[in-house]
Amino acid sequence: MRQIERGGAGRGKWVVGILCLALLPVGAGPGRVGAAGEGLQVQEAAPNRGAAAVWQALQRLRTTLSVLHTTAHPDDEDAALLTWLARSEGVRTGLLTLNRGEGGANLIGPELYDALGILRTEEMLAANRLYGIDAQMFTRVTDFGFSKRLDETIEHWGREVVLRDMVHAIRRYRPEVMVSRFHGEARDGHGNHQAAGLLSREAFRAAGDPAVFPEQLTGGLRPWQAKKLYLSLRANEEATLRIDVGGFDPLQGRSWREIAMEGYGLHRSQSVGQARPMPGTATTALRLVESKVGPVGPEQNLGEGLGGSLTDLARLAPTLPLGEDLTRMGGAIEEAFRQFDARAPWRITGQLVTARRHLRRAIETVMPASPNDGGAEQVLFLLQRKEKELNDAVNLALGLSLEVLVEPERPAAAGGFMPRPRQTFGVTTPGEAFTLSATVVCRGEAQPTRGQLRLEAPAGWEIGAPSAEGPLPGRNRPQRHDFRVRVPLDAPATRPHWSRDSELRDFVYRIDQPALLHEPFAPPELHGVYRYSIEGETFEYRQPARTSFVRAPYGEQRRLVTVAPALNVAMTPRVGVALPGATGKTEVTVTVSHNRKEETTGQVRLSVPAGWRTEPASQPFTFRHEGETASYRFQVVTTKVSAGETYRVEAVAEHAG
């Protein structure tokens, strides 16, 4: 679960002569986004584990084809198409969702606006784990509610703002194929949908033009022209390609569409995906509207004219001696297919290691030429992604598991036939110390020859005994190492990297960390890393650190380790109205919640404009446990109110200065 941190004390405004109405997120302070969002980003989906995941990792190693699907909101996506691409065809599949759905309704909780955007981002990530998505990207624009017209959406967002972000995403991802969910016409309905369709077509052309947004062409970005653009269709619309997404996967025991609908149903705040699909043939229809590799017309498959095999890469850099290593790499992968055994997937580890060895040689061959040769640079781009895919495939084939967990300060007593749940903290706060345990297990017969277990943390975090080295103790026998961690006193709170001053009037987010523009969230603060060797090749397995808590009736839950302020402060009402010249009293409630593990005492008060006062002036608080919350009532006595002026009232909680 991610945290929202609004930068200190809660704020309110007294506005004179204007009536202000607002729907505001409830309970979205540090430590809570909403029950439905807790821990979603660290729950791994069943299709991503075991022999089925190994088989799909092999599928991905066969092809260099990539597809980018564009939509407006979370829950707009063609879930069945995405799942078929990623899981059946092994295609590298990305999803560009223009906004986070902040303007939608919420079936499952009180979160609205930016808090709802966080919740729907988590839902989108949870769905993607079922689809098999490689990358989820967003732009900086917001969902401002149901828009009836295309021109309204373009006016609010700014055409160039959206186009710039979409072009940047395309240049970063480099898809061969784009599939736009929408057409840019009235048939799309929602104005956001129409804008997504219109600008997808513009971005398809603009991303390949170096004269468009030339400031982007630094730091590894280059012009990129996708080869095909498709539009998603309804069943009654004329198609150039129809794909059966209802194919059965015997390793999963389900069709691609059934897996997709399980993922789509995780958009729970929007109450979608309630129907259970029937097994059997199911068709997704597409229309090819632009092509750089042949005429626009009927096709037999989405990859027509695109190549996409490993050996095709040699043609991109014909002056380099890549053919032999790419052929041998492809041969090792095909041998892994032939030897694959769902009951013993580790038996293909040798072939995967051989493929990795030839991949590394190809990378070493192409790297010196890549700065000055566009073809070589593209080969390097694709090979480096294949290197990550091979790394993941080896981890899966070996049956590796890595758990990086906060240790309870008071371990549960042993006993009984059931394991005791781990009850640790919800969030950590600046200055706190805790213990993390990293436990690695290799469950296959093939075993790493040596390995190193270490913890990665941001600068300034203190890590005791930062690594442990040595071979694993044997098949299915865990190796554990404990790390003592201290959070620095100046550690910033975990928060989204996007923000805006007004949830009602600002339609474009301010991106606080530009390097994270398209990312769903910033990376986790803490990572455990197991780096190991097998047959002379080095691989890596990474997992974020997590904390544990018990939530009835679901039992033990886990979520990312996040940093929150020691105290959260919120104030209601958020907006007040006064008549010019009026004086009087208005009741304000300040809610203070506690994130520290030890006792905290202090005072809560209101900071008011000069000449105003509060009754009482302040109130004391004492908290003894994490998660405690208390509310305090104040009367704000207003004087000297002038027409047209805005007055700020701030709630302040003070502890130890």
C-alpha positions, -999 to 999 in steps of 0.1 A, spaced: 0 0 0 12 35 -8 9 65 13 -4 100 7 15 127 26 3 163 21 33 181 35 27 187 72 -3 201 89 -38 199 75 -51 232 61 -84 249 58 -96 281 42 -122 307 52 -135 322 19 -155 354 21 -183 361 -4 -179 328 -23 -197 295 -18 -173 266 -21 -185 230 -24 -161 201 -26 -161 163 -23 -130 154 -4 -111 121 2 -116 106 36 -91 87 55 -64 90 29 -35 101 52 -3 81 58 -11 45 67 -43 42 48 -54 44 11 -84 22 16 -90 -14 26 -93 -26 -9 -59 -11 -18 -39 -26 10 -9 -46 -2 -22 -51 -38 12 -42 -54 30 -70 -35 5 -99 -41 19 -122 -68 -7 -138 -91 -8 -176 -94 0 -176 -132 34 -159 -124 46 -189 -103 56 -225 -110 59 -245 -142 33 -224 -161 54 -193 -155 85 -211 -167 68 -221 -199 56 -185 -206 91 -172 -199 103 -195 -226 76 -182 -250 89 -146 -244 125 -156 -251 116 -167 -287 104 -133 -300 115 -96 -300 81 -83 -310 65 -57 -287 31 -41 -285 18 -10 -268 -19 -7 -260 -32 29 -254 -63 37 -233 -78 67 -213 -86 52 -179 -78 21 -158 -105 -4 -168 -106 7 -205 -81 -19 -216 -88 -50 -239 -79 -74 -211 -82 -106 -233 -60 -92 -260 -33 -81 -236 -33 -116 -219 -32 -134 -252 -3 -113 -264 17 -116 -232 9 -152 -222 2 -171 -254 25 -153 -279 53 -142 -255 50 -106 -269 66 -78 -248 33 -60 -239 30 -25 -225 -1 -5 -215 -2 33 -217 -31 46 -196 -35 84 -200 -49 91 -165 -54 73 -132 -93 75 -131 -95 102 -104 -129 114 -116 -147 81 -113 -171 68 -87 -160 44 -59 -180 14 -51 -158 0 -23 -147 30 -1 -147 67 6 -117 76 -15 -123 102 -42 -101 124 -66 -64 119 -60 -69 92 -33 -91 73 -58 -64 78 -84 -40 60 -61 -65 32 -54 -72 27 -92 -35 27 -100 -31 -2 -75 -61 -20 -91 -45 -15 -125 -13 -30 -113 -31 -59 -97 -49 -66 -130 -17 -63 -150 -2 -92 -129 -29 -114 -144 -26 -101 -179 12 -105 -178 20 -69 -187 56 -59 -191 52 -22 -184 24 1 -171 28 38 -180 7 69 -173 8 105 -185 5 136 -163 -32 144 -171 -61 137 -147 -96 123 -150 -118 153 -142 -151 134 -144 -174 124 -172 -166 146 -202 -192 147 -230 -171 163 -256 -136 159 -272 -130 196 -273 -137 199 -235 -111 173 -227 -85 188 -251 -91 223 -235 -87 210 -200 -56 188 -207 -38 208 -234 -33 189 -267 5 194 -266 8 183 -230 -8 149 -237 9 144 -271 43 152 -256 39 126 -228 25 100 -253 54 105 -277 79 102 -248 63 70 -237 65 55 -272 101 66 -276 109 50 -243 91 17 -249 98 13 -287 69 -9 -297 67 -24 -332 29 -24 -329 4 0 -313 -32 -8 -305 -55 21 -296 -86 11 -277 -104 42 -290 -108 58 -324 -109 95 -317 -146 98 -328 -180 102 -313 -185 64 -311 -160 64 -282 -184 82 -259 -165 98 -230 -144 129 -241 -114 113 -224 -119 83 -246 -121 104 -278 -89 123 -269 -71 90 -262 -80 77 -297 -73 109 -315 -39 115 -298 -28 78 -302 -30 83 -340 -11 116 -338 15 101 -314 21 71 -337 33 95 -364 50 121 -342 72 97 -322 92 89 -353 98 125 -363 130 140 -348 116 175 -353 88 168 -328 97 174 -292 135 174 -300 143 181 -263 133 145 -256 162 131 -277 187 130 -249 196 104 -222 190 74 -245 157 84 -261 156 85 -299 129 89 -325 109 58 -328 84 48 -355 61 20 -347 54 -2 -378 17 -8 -373 -13 10 -357 -45 -9 -350 -78 2 -335 -99 -20 -312 -133 -28 -325 -168 -38 -314 -181 -71 -327 -202 -54 -354 -174 -33 -368 -154 -41 -399 -121 -58 -390 -88 -66 -408 -78 -91 -381 -97 -113 -357 -78 -131 -329 -91 -161 -310 -83 -152 -274 -103 -181 -259 -75 -206 -265 -69 -231 -236 -37 -233 -216 -34 -268 -201 -7 -256 -176 -31 -230 -162 -63 -250 -167 -80 -219 -181 -82 -200 -213 -64 -167 -219 -98 -149 -217 -107 -165 -184 -73 -154 -169 -79 -119 -184 -114 -116 -168 -100 -125 -134 -76 -96 -138 -102 -73 -151 -124 -80 -121 -98 -65 -99 -110 -30 -110 -133 -34 -80 -139 3 -72 -156 5 -106 -176 -27 -103 -164 -42 -135 -157 -78 -145 -186 -93 -127 -195 -118 -155 -177 -151 -156 -167 -159 -192 -177 -192 -207 -149 -215 -220 -144 -218 -257 -136 -196 -287 -137 -159 -281 -127 -132 -306 -110 -99 -304 -113 -78 -335 -88 -52 -347 -86 -29 -377 -52 -20 -392 -53 17 -400 -16 25 -406 13 3 -417 49 10 -425 56 -26 -436 30 -32 -463 -5 -24 -475 -33 -18 -451 -57 -47 -454 -68 -81 -441 -42 -101 -422 -37 -135 -408 -17 -125 -377 -6 -94 -359 31 -99 -366 28 -100 -404 58 -83 -420 76 -76 -388 100 -106 -383 106 -107 -346 129 -138 -343 163 -136 -326 182 -142 -358 164 -112 -374 183 -89 -351 215 -95 -371 200 -77 -401 197 -45 -380 235 -43 -377 248 -62 -408 284 -51 -403 287 -68 -369 295 -105 -364 263 -113 -345 249 -142 -365 266 -171 -348 259 -161 -312 223 -152 -320 218 -186 -338 233 -205 -309 213 -185 -284 181 -193 -303 192 -230 -306 196 -233 -268 162 -218 -262 146 -242 -286 164 -271 -269 149 -258 -236 115 -260 -252 121 -296 -262 134 -307 -228 108 -288 -208 91 -309 -181 63 -293 -160 72 -316 -131 109 -307 -132 113 -273 -149 148 -269 -134 161 -294 -160 162 -267 -186 185 -245 -165 216 -256 -185 201 -246 -218 190 -212 -204 225 -206 -190 240 -215 -224 216 -190 -241 227 -164 -216 263 -170 -223 258 -164 -261 236 -134 -253 264 -118 -233 288 -123 -261 264 -107 -286 260 -77 -262 298 -73 -259 300 -74 -297 274 -48 -303 280 -24 -274 311 -6 -288 292 2 -321 259 13 -304 268 50 -297 273 58 -334 251 32 -352 213 34 -349 209 -3 -359 234 -15 -334 218 7 -307 184 -9 -314 200 -44 -312 216 -35 -279 182 -22 -266 165 -55 -275 193 -77 -262 194 -60 -229 157 -67 -225 163 -103 -235 190 -104 -208 164 -94 -181 140 -120 -195 166 -147 -194 175 -137 -158 138 -140 -149 135 -174 -167 164 -189 -148 150 -177 -114 117 -193 -123 132 -226 -135 153 -230 -104 123 -224 -82 139 -196 -63 121 -178 -35 133 -147 -17 114 -132 12 125 -99 27 104 -93 58 103 -70 88 108 -91 119 84 -87 149 100 -71 179 84 -98 200 83 -131 179 51 -151 184 54 -181 207 58 -214 189 33 -242 193 3 -258 177 0 -272 142 -6 -239 125 21 -213 117 18 -181 138 10 -150 118 36 -123 117 23 -91 132 47 -62 126 42 -25 121 21 -7 95 46 20 86 80 32 98 88 67 108 121 88 106 146 78 133 132 43 139 152 11 138 140 -24 129 152 -58 118 147 -72 83 152 -109 76 161 -120 40 155 -157 34 163 -174 1 154 -209 -9 161 -229 -41 135 -255 -46 148 -272 -77 174 -299 -81 198 -275 -99 215 -253 -73 236 -221 -75 273 -227 -68 277 -195 -48 257 -165 -39 255 -132 -20 225 -119 -1 224 -81 4 201 -53 12 198 -21 -10 186 11 7 185 48 -1 214 70 8 215 78 45 199 46 57 220 27 82 223 -10 74 241 -33 98 259 -64 83 251 -54 48 256 -88 31 261 -125 36 280 -148 12 282 -186 6 265 -215 -11 229 -225 -2 226 -253 23 208 -276 -2 176 -281 -21 146 -265 -4 167 -256 26 165 -219 34 194 -195 40 186 -165 61 204 -133 69 192 -105 93 198 -68 86 194 -41 113 180 -10 96 177 25 109 157 52 90 174 86 89 158 114 108 154 134 76 139 106 56 111 119 34 76 104 37 67 78 10 43 96 -13 33 97 -50 56 115 -73 27 134 -88 7 162 -71 -15 192 -77 -27 221 -57 -64 217 -64 -82 184 -70 -111 203 -86 -94 229 -108 -60 215 -119 -63 190 -148 -25 183 -151 -3 169 -124 29 184 -113 56 157 -116 79 160 -86 105 136 -100 106 139 -138 125 107 -143 94 89 -129 70 106 -153 53 74 -166 58 52 -136 28 40 -115 47 47 -83 83 54 -72 104 23 -66 102 8 -30 127 21 -5 143 -12 4 152 -42 -17 167 -76 -9 190 -89 -36 203 -124 -41 231 -125 -66 243 -160 -75 264 -180 -100 254 -211 -119 277 -228 -145 299 -197 -145 271 -172 -153 258 -147 -128 221 -140 -122 201 -119 -98 168 -121 -79 153 -90 -63 124 -86 -39 112 -55 -21 111 -55 17 77 -59 32 59 -56 65 32 -79 78 -1 -74 96 -31 -95 103 -65 -85 88 -96 -104 96 -109 -125 80 -81 -127 55 -53 -135 78 -17 -124 73 -12 -96 48 20 -80 35 28 -46 20 58 -26 11 79 -9 39 69 27 37 79 58 56 53 81 72 55 111 95 53 105 132 19 122 133 -8 127 108 -30 158 111 -63 163 93 -89 190 97 -127 193 90 -143 212 75 -117 218 48 -135 249 35 -155 275 53 -176 305 42 -182 338 60 -202 369 52 -183 402 49 -182 420 81 -194 390 101 -180 378 133 -187 347 152 -176 312 161 -171 281 138 -164 246 151 -133 229 137 -123 193 144 -87 183 142 -79 146 140 -44 134 149 -32 99 142 0 82 154 25 63 135 53 58 160 58 26 180 65 43 214 47 69 235 44 103 220 31 134 239 25 169 227 0 197 219 -24 203 191 -35 238 182 -48 259 153 -28 286 136 -53 314 127 -50 348 110 -40 378 130 -69 391 152 -86 357 153 -84 333 182 -93 298 191 -111 283 221 -92 265 237 -58 278 226 -44 243 225 -51 207 237 -26 181 249 -24 146 234 -7 113 244 -4 83 222 11 50 233 7 27 202 10 28 165 -24 35 148 -40 54 176 -63 82 165 -79 110 185 -101 141 176 -100 175 192 -127 202 188 -119 239 186 -140 270 182 -125 295 157 -136 331 167 -135 352 135 -130 390 135 -121 416 108 -135 396 79 -132 415 46 -150 409 13 -131 390 -13 -103 378 10 -91 343 17 -80 333 52 -59 303 60 -64 282 91 -38 254 98 -39 226 122 -6 220 140 5 190 162 38 196 180 59 169 196 94 174 211 97 208 194 
